[in-house]
Amino acid sequence: MVGVFFAWFAMSYGAPLWLAIMIAVIAGALIGFLTERMMVTPLMKRGDSAFGPILGTMAVGMIAEGQSVITRVFSGCRSTTFWALNHGKWDDPY
C-alpha cells in the first residue's frame, strides 16, 4: 500500500510510469526494512511471545492505512484518482 501511494504521488507530479514503479519499489523496501529493524527485531529479542512481532506489524499496517485515509480526506481526492492518471486508458473499476 505504501508503494502504491508513492507511485501515485510521483505520477501526479508528472513522473513516467517506469520511474513511479522504481520509486514504489524503493519506498516499499525502505519502509519494510525500517519496520523490521525498529519493530520486529526488538520484539523478537524480548522473547515474550511469538505473536508480538505479528501484532506489531499489524499495528504498523493499521496506522499506515489510517494515515492514507486522512491524507485522502484532507486533500479532497477520490479513490479513483489513480485510474484518472492514465487519461482514461483503463476502465474505472468503481
FITOR-134206 format. One line per 10 residues: number of its first residue (from 1); for each residue x, y, z of N, C-alpha, C, O, CB. Coordinates in pm, whole numbers, plus 50000, padded with zeros to 5 digits. Glycine has a CB too. Layout:
<recs>
NUM	X Y Z X Y Z X Y Z X Y Z X Y Z | ...;
</recs>
This chain:
<recs>
1	50081 49882 50000 50000 50000 50000 50087 50126 50000 50055 50224 49933 49907 49999 50120 | 50194 50122 50074 50283 50239 50080 50347 50263 49944 50360 50378 49901 50392 50219 50188 | 50387 50156 49878 50448 50170 49746 50354 50232 49645 50394 50315 49564 50496 50036 49696 | 50228 50191 49649 50129 50247 49556 50107 50395 49585 50090 50475 49492 49996 50171 49566 | 50106 50432 49712 50092 50574 49746 50207 50655 49688 50185 50762 49632 50085 50592 49898 | 50329 50605 49701 50444 50677 49646 50438 50681 49494 50477 50781 49434 50573 50612 49693 | 50392 50573 49430 50378 50572 49285 50273 50674 49240 50294 50748 49144 50340 50432 49235 | 50161 50677 49311 50057 50774 49279 50109 50917 49294 50083 51003 49210 49934 50752 49367 | 50180 50940 49401 50235 51073 49427 50332 51114 49317 50329 51228 49270 50305 51076 49563 | 50419 51021 49275 50516 51053 49170 50446 51077 49037 50482 51170 48964 50618 50939 49155;
11	50347 50995 49005 50276 51012 48878 50190 51138 48877 50169 51198 48771 50189 50892 48849 | 50141 51179 48992 50061 51302 48997 50147 51426 48971 50095 51531 48935 49991 51314 49132 | 50278 51413 48990 50369 51524 48958 50437 51505 48823 50535 51573 48793 50474 51537 49067 | 50385 51413 48741 50432 51400 48605 50543 51299 48581 50599 51296 48472 50478 51529 48560 | 50575 51216 48677 50678 51115 48658 50626 51006 48565 50508 50971 48572 50723 51054 48794 | 50711 50951 48479 50666 50840 48395 50641 50714 48478 50686 50702 48592 50771 50810 48286 | 50567 50621 48419 50527 50501 48491 50647 50421 48539 50646 50371 48651 50439 50415 48403 | 50750 50407 48458 50866 50326 48497 50936 50388 48619 50983 50315 48706 50966 50312 48380 | 50942 50520 48625 51005 50587 48740 50917 50573 48864 50967 50554 48975 51030 50736 48709 | 50785 50582 48845 50694 50566 48958 50704 50426 49017 50696 50408 49138 50550 50596 48916;
21	50721 50326 48931 50736 50188 48980 50866 50174 49057 50868 50109 49162 50733 50088 48863 | 50973 50233 49007 51101 50226 49079 51092 50296 49215 51144 50245 49315 51213 50290 48995 | 51026 50410 49219 51008 50482 49345 50926 50398 49442 50956 50393 49561 50940 50619 49321 | 50822 50332 49391 50737 50248 49476 50815 50131 49534 50800 50098 49651 50618 50196 49398 | 50898 50068 49452 50977 49954 49500 51077 49999 49607 51090 49934 49711 51052 49886 49382 | 51145 50108 49582 51244 50158 49678 51176 50201 49808 51225 50170 49917 51324 50276 49617 | 51065 50273 49798 50994 50317 49918 50940 50199 49998 50950 50197 50120 50879 50412 49881 | 50884 50100 49928 50833 49982 49997 50943 49904 50068 50925 49858 50181 50762 49891 49899 | 51057 49890 50000 51170 49820 50062 51223 49896 50183 51256 49835 50285 51283 49799 49960 | 51230 50028 50172 51279 50109 50283 51185 50102 50404 51230 50087 50517 51297 50254 50238;
31	51055 50113 50378 50958 50104 50488 50961 49965 50552 50954 49953 50674 50816 50135 50437 | 50973 49861 50471 50981 49725 50524 51106 49704 50607 51101 49641 50712 50978 49624 50411 | 51219 49757 50559 51344 49744 50633 51336 49817 50767 51376 49763 50870 51461 49800 50551 | 51283 49938 50764 51272 50015 50888 51175 49949 50987 51200 49948 51108 51226 50158 50858 | 51066 49895 50936 50971 49826 51023 51035 49704 51087 51017 49678 51206 50846 49784 50945 | 51111 49630 51008 51176 49511 51062 51279 49548 51167 51286 49483 51272 51243 49431 50949 | 51360 49649 51142 51465 49689 51236 51411 49756 51362 51464 49737 51471 51562 49782 51169 | 51305 49835 51347 51256 49912 51460 51147 49841 51539 51124 49873 51656 51205 50045 51413 | 51077 49744 51477 50967 49681 51548 50984 49530 51564 50973 49479 51675 50837 49710 51477 | 51010 49460 51457 51011 49313 51463 51130 49261 51543 51113 49179 51632 51013 49255 51321;
41	51249 49308 51511 51369 49258 51579 51365 49284 51730 51394 49191 51806 51492 49323 51519 | 51332 49404 51777 51325 49423 51922 51220 49336 51990 51241 49287 52101 51297 49568 51953 | 51106 49316 51923 51003 49232 51983 51045 49085 51986 51008 49013 52078 50870 49247 51907 | 51120 49041 51888 51168 48903 51888 51277 48883 51992 51287 48775 52051 51219 48864 51749 | 51360 48985 52015 51467 48974 52115 51410 48968 52257 51471 48908 52346 51563 49091 52103 | 51295 49030 52277 51234 49024 52410 51194 48882 52445 51204 48842 52561 51114 49116 52418 | 51148 48807 52347 51115 48667 52368 50989 48641 52447 50969 48529 52494 51226 48603 52436 | 50904 48740 52464 50780 48718 52541 50685 48622 52470 50640 48524 52529 50710 48851 52565 | 50657 48651 52346 50560 48570 52272 50593 48576 52124 50654 48671 52076 50415 48620 52298 | 50552 48473 52052 50572 48473 51907 50474 48565 51837 50493 48600 51721 50559 48330 51852;
51	50369 48606 51907 50268 48691 51847 50304 48840 51855 50237 48921 51790 50136 48668 51914 | 50404 48877 51929 50444 49016 51941 50481 49080 51809 50427 49185 51775 50559 49028 52035 | 50571 49019 51732 50604 49077 51601 50486 49080 51505 50473 49173 51425 50718 49000 51538 | 50400 48980 51512 50283 48978 51424 50190 49093 51458 50144 49165 51368 50208 48843 51437 | 50162 49111 51586 50075 49221 51628 50139 49357 51599 50069 49453 51566 50042 49209 51776 | 50270 49365 51613 50339 49490 51584 50329 49530 51438 50304 49647 51407 50484 49479 51623 | 50348 49434 51348 50337 49467 51206 50192 49496 51167 50167 49577 51078 50392 49353 51121 | 50098 49430 51232 49957 49463 51206 49926 49606 51252 49851 49678 51186 49864 49363 51278 | 49984 49647 51362 49963 49783 51411 50022 49886 51315 49961 49989 51288 50024 49800 51551 | 50141 49858 51264 50201 49949 51166 50114 49960 51041 50096 50069 50987 50343 49902 51128;
61	50060 49847 50996 49970 49849 50881 49844 49929 50906 49798 50002 50818 49932 49709 50843 | 49788 49916 51026 49668 49993 51059 49697 50143 51065 49615 50224 51022 49610 49946 51191 | 49811 50178 51120 49849 50319 51126 49870 50375 50986 49825 50485 50956 49978 50338 51210 | 49936 50299 50899 49958 50344 50761 49826 50358 50686 49808 50452 50610 50051 50246 50687 | 49736 50264 50708 49605 50272 50641 49526 50393 50690 49464 50463 50610 49524 50143 50666 | 49529 50417 50818 49461 50534 50872 49521 50664 50820 49448 50759 50794 49466 50533 51023 | 49651 50667 50806 49716 50787 50754 49678 50811 50609 49661 50926 50568 49868 50775 50767 | 49665 50705 50530 49628 50723 50390 49484 50774 50378 49454 50854 50289 49644 50591 50313 | 49396 50729 50466 49258 50778 50463 49254 50924 50501 49184 51003 50438 49169 50696 50558 | 49329 50962 50604 49334 51102 50645 49389 51189 50533 49338 51298 50509 49420 51118 50772;
71	49492 51142 50465 49551 51218 50355 49451 51236 50243 49440 51345 50186 49677 51149 50303 | 49376 51131 50209 49277 51142 50101 49164 51236 50138 49116 51311 50054 49220 51004 50066 | 49121 51233 50264 49010 51318 50305 49051 51465 50301 48977 51548 50249 48963 51280 50447 | 49168 51497 50354 49208 51637 50360 49259 51691 50228 49259 51812 50207 49314 51654 50464 | 49302 51603 50137 49346 51652 50006 49230 51660 49908 49243 51718 49800 49455 51562 49949 | 49115 51602 49945 48998 51610 49861 48998 51515 49742 48915 51531 49652 48982 51747 49812 | 49089 51418 49739 49092 51327 49625 49000 51209 49649 48971 51171 49762 49236 51278 49599 | 48954 51151 49539 48867 51035 49547 48950 50910 49528 49067 50917 49492 48755 51042 49441 | 48890 50796 49553 48962 50669 49542 48993 50633 49398 49075 50545 49374 48882 50558 49606 | 48931 50698 49301 48954 50667 49161 49059 50758 49098 49077 50756 48976 48824 50678 49083;
81	49129 50837 49177 49226 50931 49123 49339 50860 49048 49383 50908 48944 49284 51016 49235 | 49385 50746 49100 49495 50675 49035 49457 50632 48895 49541 50636 48805 49536 50554 49117 | 49331 50591 48873 49288 50547 48740 49282 50665 48645 49303 50649 48525 49150 50478 48747 | 49253 50783 48696 49243 50900 48609 49381 50946 48561 49389 51019 48463 49174 51014 48683 | 49488 50905 48627 49621 50947 48585 49660 50889 48450 49748 50944 48383 49722 50907 48689 | 49598 50781 48410 49631 50719 48282 49542 50773 48171 49534 50712 48064 49618 50567 48291 | 49477 50883 48192 49396 50955 48092 49287 50866 48032 49262 50872 47912 49486 51007 47980 | 49224 50784 48115 49110 50706 48073 49143 50583 47989 49053 50527 47927 49021 50792 47997 | 49267 50539 47986 49302 50422 47906 49255 50292 47972 49240 50190 47905 49452 50417 47884 | 49231 50296 48103 49182 50180 48175 49036 50204 48212 48993 50318 48229 49267 50151 48302;
91	48963 50096 48224 48827 50108 48272 48829 50137 48421 48910 50080 48494 48745 49980 48242 | 48741 50223 48464 48731 50255 48606 48670 50135 48678 48558 50096 48645 48647 50385 48628 | 48738 50075 48777 48685 49956 48843 48573 49987 48941 48512 49895 48996 48795 49883 48916 | 48543 50115 48965 48442 50150 49064 48316 50194 49000 48220 50227 49070 48492 50257 49155;
</recs>
